[in-house]
Amino acid sequence: MPGRPARLASNRVSTRALVLRRTVVGDADLMVQLFTDELGALSATARGARRPSSKLGALEPMHTLVVGLDVRQGNDVAKLGEARIEVARVKLLETQAALDAAFKALVWVRSVLHPLHPERGVFALLLRLLDSLERGAPDPDTQLAAAGLGMLTELGYQLALDACVRCGRACPANAPAWVDPALGGLVCRDCESAPTRGGFLIPARLRHLMMILQRGEETTLARDEQRIALEVVEATFRAHALRPQRESAPR
């Protein structure tokens, strides 16, 4: 008689993680999409996670978790064996502006991460943003814009804000400029013959401030500047999204 097919052994990986999405499965289980420090983004089954007696009750967004994942080679869905909160962010959940900024950052990240591709720089920037919001950062939208610009740089999608992406001509420091997120940055007038939809005219001061934020330095944006900067960052993430994203909160 033929023997049973050999089962691939699984490895237990312990790593920090953030919950990007939760999906209810059946009466007691969850399917969770995680962004982990060690493995990048992946989905994991959480058996019995919704039972009162479950040891997986820590699967809440915004908190930094330490999870134990059983991962099989060639399988992009892991099994969640354990989870605990390493850093709880309760104050963040109590402030609408901070909560909105944190949620937006999670949606951005969720849209562009390739499964099982570690992005430790992005993970670190996301944790830094969440910690800042937890501490009561007075300017959540500027913090979000800075984190978004930094994460785009880490992902290889840095916006070129100093010169035309088509011809390389430098933009005068005191001049406004047309930014096309789909093309990856500035497009000068000579190269703007057929601009794509979704571009933005950026004032000179804001362009300078966004370059400061790209470098990881601190600065302050006025309310109108925050709005434009966030629209540009949002459009850039959308231009590189793996699939269309619904802005549903992790549940």
N, C-alpha and C positions, 0 to 999 in steps of 0.2 A: 504493500500500500504506500502511496506517496505520502511523505511527511508533511506536516503543516508548514506553511510559509514562515520563514524566520521573521520575528518581529524586530524592528530596528530599536536599538537601545536608546533611551532618552537620557539627556544630561540635565542635572539640576543647576540652574544659573541663578545666583542671587544678585540683584541689581536694584538701584534706585529707579523709580518710575513715576510718571504722571499719567492720570487717566484722561484720555482724549475723548472717549465715547463709551457709553454703556448701553447694551441692548438686552432687554429681558427675553429669556428663552425658557419656555415652559413655566411651571409653577414656582420653581425655586432657583433656577440657574441664571447666569449672566454670561454674555459675551462682551469682553472688554477690549477696547483698542487702547494700547499703552504706548507711551513714548519712554523708552528706557535708556539709561546711560550706557549700558554695555552692548545692547543688541539693536538699538534704534527703535523704530516703530514695529509693532507686531500685534496680532490679535491673540487672545487667550480665552479659553473656556474656564469659567469659575463655577464649578459644580456646587450646588447648594448654597450659593453666596447670599441668597435672600432669606435663608432660614435664620430664625433668632439665635440658634446655637452655632451658627457658622463662625469659623475663625477668619473668614474673608470679609468681614463686615467693614473693613477700612477702605473699600473701593469707592472713594469719593473724589471728585475733581478738586483741583487747586492745592491739595496737600501733596507733599513729597512722600512717597511710599517706599518701603523696601519690600520687594516681592521675591518669591521663589518660583521660578518657572521651569517646568519640565519641557525641554525642547528636543524634538527629534530631527535628525538631519533630513533635509528635503521636505520638511513640513513647515509651512509658514504660520500654522496655528499651534500655539503652545498650550499647555495645561497649567493653570495657576494653582500652585500647591499651598502657598502661604502669602500673607500680606499684612503689613503693619504700617502705621503712620510714623514716619521719621520726623517730619516737620509739619505741624498742623498750622493752618492759616485761617483762624476763626475770624479775626478782625476784618480781613479782606472780604469775607462773605457778608459782613454787616454794612458795607459801604457800596452804594450802587455804582458810583463812578469807578471805583477800584474793581468791582466785580465785572463791570462791562469791559474794562481794559484787559483783565485777565482772560475773560471768555474770548475776546477778539483774538488775542495772541494764540490761544489754543486752536482756534479755528484756522488761523493762518498756517500754523505748523502742521496741523492735520492735513491740510490741502496739498502739501508739497513733499512730505516725507516718503521716501521709498522704503518698502518693507525690509526689515533686517539689514538696514544700512546705518551703522552708528553715526550719529551727528553730535559728538560731545560738545562742540562749541555752541551749537544751537541749544542743546540741553542746558548748558551752563548759563547762557543768556536768558533763557526762559525762567530758570530758577531765580536768577538775579532780579528779574522783573517782578515775579511773584513775591519775593522777599521785600522788595521796595514797596510794593502795594500793601503788603501786610503791615509794614512799619508806618503806614499812613502818609505816603508820598503826597505832597501838596499839589502835584501837577501830574495826575495819572496819564493824561493824553500825551504829554511830552515824553514821559517815561515809556509809553507804549510805542510812540514813533521811533524813539532811540533804539528800543529793543528790536522793532521790526527791521529797521535799517541794518542793525548789526547782524540779525539772523539771515537776512538776504545776502550779506557779504559772506558769512560763513558757508552758505549754501552755494556760493559761486554766482550769485545773481546781483552783485553789487551794481547799483545805479551809477553811471558815469555822469557826474554833475559839473565837471569842469571843462569838458570839451565834447564836440560833436561825435556821436558814436559812428557816424558814417564816414566823415572825412578827416576827423581828428583835429579840426580847428578849435583852438582854445576860445572859451567864451569870456569876454571882458568882465572883470569883477563887478562892475556897477550896472551890468545889463541884465534885464529879465531874459528868461530862456524857456523854450518849449521842451518839455520832458515827455517822452513817449515810453511808458513802462514796457510795452511789448517789444520795443527795440533795445531797451536797456539803458536809456538815459537821454541826454540832450541831443536835439537835432537842430542844426543851424538853419538859417533862412534859405541858404543856397541848396540845402539837401532836403528841404521840407516840401518838395513838390507834390508828394503824395503821402501826407501824414496819415497814420492809422487812427482809427477812432479811439477815444479814451485818453488822449494826451492832455497835458496841463501846462498852462503858462505860469511859470514860477518867478516871483519877484526876486531881484538880486539878493536882498537881505535874507530871504528864506532859503535860497539856494546855498548861501554861505553857512547858515545855521545848520542845514541838513548835512553838509559836509563835516561840520564839527561833530554832529551826532554820529555820523558814520565812523569817525575815528575813535569813538568810545569816550569822547570828552563831554562834559556837562555844559548845557546852556539852557536858556529859557525861550519858549515859543509863546507868542501872543495867541489869543483864542483863534483868530482867523488863520494864523500860520499853522496852528495845530490841525485845524480842519483840512487844510490843503495837504499838509505833510502826510496825514493819515490816509487821505484819499489816494495819494501817490503810492504809498506803501501797500495799501489794500489792492490797488490795481496791478502792482508788480507781482504780488503773491498770486493774484488771480491769473495773470499771464503765464505763470509757471506751474499752475495747479495740475496735478495728475488727473483729476476728474472734477466735474462741477461739485461745489460744496454747498450743502444746506446749512444755514447758520442755526443749527439746533444745539442747545446747551447739552453738555454731557449729563446724562441722567442715570 
